[in-house]
Each structure stands twice: as structure tokens, then as C-alpha cells.
């Protein structure tokens, strides 16, 4: 299969021009390939357009520019390293392949998370070498973030970041065969906001034919009506003293716009709430709410792998001391705000007799916002033609008492435990055998749609990747799931 020659730089000709990559650890890698035109100047706040073709050979060894963003605020910046690469060509992607000369290999397209304001394909945790080593072509994508990608503006298309992701999938369809991949065997995967994006893509009619399988890690189908989501954009414009329009914001220096955005969106977290950017039901790309669409049968023929981490909340609650600051009164007020039934709270409390009020709230919030909606989506797809698989990641990191927190599974999925940036969250002694098992499940799912355990049915099978060997559990913690009313996002009017 391999046509990789030691010391020889691999070349591939795409529809826009030829790129030259590198051989690293026995696989070919091409970085920073533009899949759309730079979204600057007259293209700012517009839908993505095709990149300008080039002549000659374009070097594709280093990561391309990342979308404008700021690092995570302390103390998360030490746990989630987020490199930035300067430049305007933000709409680029990277390809790791066992061999450009291979034929019809499975493809996995990775969409990073970061609350739609952080992250990029240059994060070292997402290195795709292990996937290529194991026979999968890995593509990782940059897309517009923050107000550039998700600000709601009356004179610009909505969901521009999603439109970017669609453009990247169209690039994969048109070019991935030249890298050894099969355009008819594409899996799209994402974590956190990346998973929200993947769910939206599944619900978008324009994605038909672009993907065969999907992975949702710690993110759910969710979107807001434009009127409910435009408040963040309006606050940013108010800080800048300009109208909340694309025409006005396009005249603002990108750094000034980023400073205003950071000021408006700082504070809070994905579980406790804040001014944020959301996918919106725009009537065009997304004709209806993604959760409603997927429950009604959209993407029913797409195989789906999805799951959560056991203690998602600990990444957001523990580092800043929020767990300790939540007392009984604050817990009671939060339960009222989220509409948690008293009987449900009693079940959670009984199952966690030693939990503090902050830990109890975190467990409830994790399930309300993540685990419950994913279980309900699995239930809705029980009779769908596409298979559905559910996992839970439960290995607790020793770092800062973070437990099995949000984002911890990423280094295991990508088999990048040895990288210092991964170890910022996992510590230096994370179990390689667990990474082997989890990475293999993702490889197998991308290859033939079967991660290695039974698909979802009335038994509710879940594979738990925990401190012991991965174990299949039927209907885990069903007493807690049965206590919830039909899920409704607390920000939905």
C-alpha cells in the first residue's frame, strides 16, 4: 500500500494546485492546505468562497493560520494549550495519510471544540499520525470562530463557521482520493462545540452525501432562534460604539473586535452560562432545530458514535474553586433555574452520599446538558437504518482533582498521551492500554461502522472506558435518567 520513501517529500495534486508535505513517523502529512479563500477584506462576514488556484508546488509542512482567538483564561490556559498561528488564510486543513498512493482508505474529519471561540486544528493533542498509522486518513479543519464565524448579523449569512465546515467537507469529497482516502467512507467527528457542529451538519440538508458516519463527543444537537442568539453580537457592537451589522463590524480592526468579544464572553462557563455564540436555526442552512430534526429522522442512515465523560463538569468547576463556593442555597436556586424535579435531585443525592453541593450540582448539570439529550437521541434512533453506539469515558485524571472531566478523552482517542500538551490534562502516567482500546474503537468505527460493542437497542448498551478494562454496561444509572422531563435547553425561549 505504501509509496512513502524515506527522505522523499510526498506530493499531491488537488483541484486547486499541487502541495508538498513531509514524512513523519512513517506517514505522510500535509498541513495548512487552503480549502476556501481567506475570509478577510471584501470576504469578511461572507459565506466561504473557493481558494485561488496556485501554480507550482505549495509547501504544506507547517500548520496554517488559525482563526482570531485569545487563549483560555487562567487557570484553564495551563490545562488546555491553544496555539495561535498568524496570518489571514484561516480556512485551511491538514491531512495525515498512510500513503497518498493508497486507494479508498477510510477518512475521519476532525472538527475541534472550544465553545466556538477557542481551538484550532494546530492543537498538538489532535495530531493525526496515529490514525494514519492505523490505516485511516485523518483530516483536521480550521473554521471561523466567535463573531467572525457565529455572530448574528442582519446583513450577513448566519452560521458562517458551519458554512466553512461544509466547504471543508466538499473539499474532502473532491480531493481526498488523491491522498488515498475514500470520499464515500467519510466519518465526521467533533468534541464539545465541535460535536454541536457535527450534529448541526447532520441536520443540514446540504450535508447529504458528504458523510457516512459521525462521532459526537461531549456535545449535543443544539441551536437557538436568531433573535435569541443575537444578544452577544449586539453587546460586542455596543462596546465598539458601532451598529451590530456586518458592514460596520467589517470596518473594525480585527484585534479591536477580538478584544471586545473577549470582554463580552469572559466569565461563566458552558455549564453555568454566559454570553456566548451559538449555532442558530436560520431557515436556510438549518431549516429547523438540529435536535428536532435528528429526532424526526434526519441523517437516520448515518452511523453514529456518541458519548460523554463521567465528570464533565469538573473542568469548569474545579480549577477556579467553584465547586467549593456552591453551598446548599446556591444549589437549591440552581435546581429551580434548571427545573430539576425534586425527586430527580433526591436520586442523585442518594447515589452520591458523600458529594458536596457543588459536586451534586455538577453531576446534575452534566447529565441535563449532555448525557440526557444524547441518551434520548439514541432512543429516537433505535429503529433507524444507521447504527448508534454509546460510550462513557470514566478514567479520572490525577491532575488537580479533575476526575473524568471534559476534554480528557481527547488524548486517548488520538493516542497522543506522550505529548506534553496532552499531559497538561492527563498527567504523565495515563494508561496507554486505555488509549489503545479507545483509539482502536474510533479507528474501527471509521473503517466499518462498528466500534466493537453492540449498537443501541432496548437494553441500552454503553461501553465504559474507565480505570479497569473497557466494559459493556447495560442501562448504566438508569434510575437517574428516568427522573428527567423531556430535555429543553435552558436558553431556549
Secondary structure in CASP SS format (residue, H / E / C, confidence):
PFRMAT SS
TARGET T0000
AUTHOR 0000-0000-0000
METHOD secondary structure of the structure
MODEL  1
X C 1.00
X C 1.00
X C 1.00
X C 1.00
X C 1.00
X C 1.00
X C 1.00
X C 1.00
X C 1.00
X C 1.00
X E 1.00
X E 1.00
X E 1.00
X E 1.00
X C 1.00
X C 1.00
X E 1.00
X E 1.00
X E 1.00
X E 1.00
X C 1.00
X E 1.00
X E 1.00
X E 1.00
X C 1.00
X C 1.00
X E 1.00
X E 1.00
X E 1.00
X E 1.00
X E 1.00
X E 1.00
X E 1.00
X E 1.00
X C 1.00
X C 1.00
X C 1.00
X C 1.00
X C 1.00
X C 1.00
X H 1.00
X H 1.00
X H 1.00
X C 1.00
X C 1.00
X C 1.00
X C 1.00
X C 1.00
X C 1.00
X C 1.00
X C 1.00
X C 1.00
X C 1.00
X C 1.00
X C 1.00
X C 1.00
X E 1.00
X E 1.00
X E 1.00
X C 1.00
X C 1.00
X C 1.00
X C 1.00
X C 1.00
X C 1.00
X C 1.00
X C 1.00
X C 1.00
X C 1.00
X C 1.00
X C 1.00
X C 1.00
X C 1.00
X C 1.00
X C 1.00
X H 1.00
X H 1.00
X H 1.00
X H 1.00
X C 1.00
X C 1.00
X C 1.00
X C 1.00
X C 1.00
X C 1.00
X C 1.00
X C 1.00
X C 1.00
X C 1.00
X C 1.00
X C 1.00
X E 1.00
X E 1.00
X E 1.00
X E 1.00
X E 1.00
X E 1.00
X C 1.00
X C 1.00
X C 1.00
X C 1.00
X C 1.00
X C 1.00
X C 1.00
X E 1.00
X E 1.00
X E 1.00
X E 1.00
X E 1.00
X E 1.00
X E 1.00
X C 1.00
X C 1.00
X C 1.00
X C 1.00
X C 1.00
X C 1.00
X C 1.00
X C 1.00
X C 1.00
X C 1.00
X C 1.00
X C 1.00
X H 1.00
X H 1.00
X H 1.00
X C 1.00
X C 1.00
X H 1.00
X H 1.00
X H 1.00
X H 1.00
X H 1.00
X C 1.00
X C 1.00
X C 1.00
X E 1.00
X E 1.00
X E 1.00
X E 1.00
X E 1.00
X C 1.00
X C 1.00
X C 1.00
X C 1.00
X H 1.00
X H 1.00
X H 1.00
X H 1.00
X H 1.00
X C 1.00
X C 1.00
X C 1.00
X C 1.00
X C 1.00
X C 1.00
X C 1.00
X C 1.00
X C 1.00
X H 1.00
X H 1.00
X H 1.00
X H 1.00
X H 1.00
X H 1.00
X H 1.00
X H 1.00
X H 1.00
X H 1.00
X H 1.00
X H 1.00
X H 1.00
X H 1.00
X H 1.00
X H 1.00
X H 1.00
X H 1.00
X H 1.00
X H 1.00
X C 1.00
X E 1.00
X E 1.00
X E 1.00
X E 1.00
X E 1.00
X E 1.00
X E 1.00
X E 1.00
X E 1.00
X E 1.00
X E 1.00
X C 1.00
X H 1.00
X H 1.00
X H 1.00
X H 1.00
X H 1.00
X H 1.00
X H 1.00
X H 1.00
X H 1.00
X H 1.00
X H 1.00
X C 1.00
X H 1.00
X H 1.00
X H 1.00
X C 1.00
X C 1.00
X C 1.00
X C 1.00
X C 1.00
X E 1.00
X E 1.00
X E 1.00
X E 1.00
X E 1.00
X C 1.00
X C 1.00
X C 1.00
X C 1.00
X C 1.00
X C 1.00
X E 1.00
X E 1.00
X H 1.00
X H 1.00
X H 1.00
X H 1.00
X C 1.00
X H 1.00
X H 1.00
X H 1.00
X H 1.00
X H 1.00
X H 1.00
X H 1.00
X H 1.00
X H 1.00
X H 1.00
X C 1.00
X C 1.00
X C 1.00
X C 1.00
X C 1.00
X H 1.00
X H 1.00
X H 1.00
X H 1.00
X C 1.00
X C 1.00
X C 1.00
X C 1.00
X H 1.00
X H 1.00
X H 1.00
X H 1.00
X H 1.00
X H 1.00
X H 1.00
X H 1.00
X H 1.00
X H 1.00
X H 1.00
X H 1.00
X C 1.00
X C 1.00
X C 1.00
X E 1.00
X C 1.00
X C 1.00
X C 1.00
X E 1.00
X C 1.00
X C 1.00
X C 1.00
X C 1.00
X C 1.00
X C 1.00
X E 1.00
X E 1.00
X C 1.00
X C 1.00
X C 1.00
X C 1.00
X C 1.00
X C 1.00
X C 1.00
X C 1.00
X H 1.00
X H 1.00
X H 1.00
X H 1.00
X H 1.00
X H 1.00
X C 1.00
X C 1.00
X C 1.00
X C 1.00
X C 1.00
X C 1.00
X C 1.00
X E 1.00
X E 1.00
X E 1.00
X E 1.00
X E 1.00
X E 1.00
X E 1.00
X C 1.00
X C 1.00
X C 1.00
X C 1.00
X H 1.00
X H 1.00
X H 1.00
X H 1.00
X C 1.00
X C 1.00
X C 1.00
X C 1.00
X H 1.00
X H 1.00
X H 1.00
X H 1.00
X C 1.00
X C 1.00
X H 1.00
X H 1.00
X H 1.00
X H 1.00
X H 1.00
X H 1.00
X H 1.00
X H 1.00
X H 1.00
X H 1.00
X H 1.00
X C 1.00
X C 1.00
X C 1.00
X H 1.00
X H 1.00
X H 1.00
X H 1.00
X H 1.00
X H 1.00
X H 1.00
X H 1.00
X H 1.00
X H 1.00
X C 1.00
X C 1.00
X C 1.00
X C 1.00
X C 1.00
X H 1.00
X H 1.00
X H 1.00
X H 1.00
X H 1.00
X H 1.00
X H 1.00
X H 1.00
X H 1.00
X H 1.00
X H 1.00
X H 1.00
X H 1.00
X H 1.00
X H 1.00
X H 1.00
X H 1.00
X H 1.00
X H 1.00
X H 1.00
X H 1.00
X H 1.00
X H 1.00
X H 1.00
X C 1.00
X C 1.00
X C 1.00
X C 1.00
X C 1.00
X C 1.00
X C 1.00
X E 1.00
X E 1.00
X E 1.00
X E 1.00
X E 1.00
X E 1.00
X C 1.00
X C 1.00
X C 1.00
X E 1.00
X C 1.00
X H 1.00
X H 1.00
X H 1.00
X C 1.00
X E 1.00
X C 1.00
X C 1.00
X C 1.00
X C 1.00
X C 1.00
X C 1.00
X H 1.00
X H 1.00
X H 1.00
X H 1.00
X C 1.00
X C 1.00
X C 1.00
X C 1.00
X C 1.00
X C 1.00
X H 1.00
X H 1.00
X H 1.00
X H 1.00
X H 1.00
X H 1.00
X H 1.00
X C 1.00
X C 1.00
X C 1.00
X C 1.00
X C 1.00
X H 1.00
X H 1.00
X H 1.00
X H 1.00
X H 1.00
X H 1.00
X H 1.00
X H 1.00
X H 1.00
X H 1.00
X H 1.00
X H 1.00
X H 1.00
X H 1.00
X H 1.00
X H 1.00
X H 1.00
X C 1.00
X C 1.00
X C 1.00
X C 1.00
X C 1.00
X C 1.00
X C 1.00
X C 1.00
X C 1.00
X C 1.00
X C 1.00
X C 1.00
X E 1.00
X E 1.00
X E 1.00
X E 1.00
X E 1.00
X C 1.00
X C 1.00
X C 1.00
X C 1.00
X C 1.00
X E 1.00
X E 1.00
X E 1.00
X E 1.00
X C 1.00
X C 1.00
X C 1.00
X H 1.00
X H 1.00
X H 1.00
X H 1.00
X C 1.00
X C 1.00
X C 1.00
X C 1.00
X C 1.00
X C 1.00
X C 1.00
X C 1.00
X C 1.00
X C 1.00
X C 1.00
X C 1.00
END
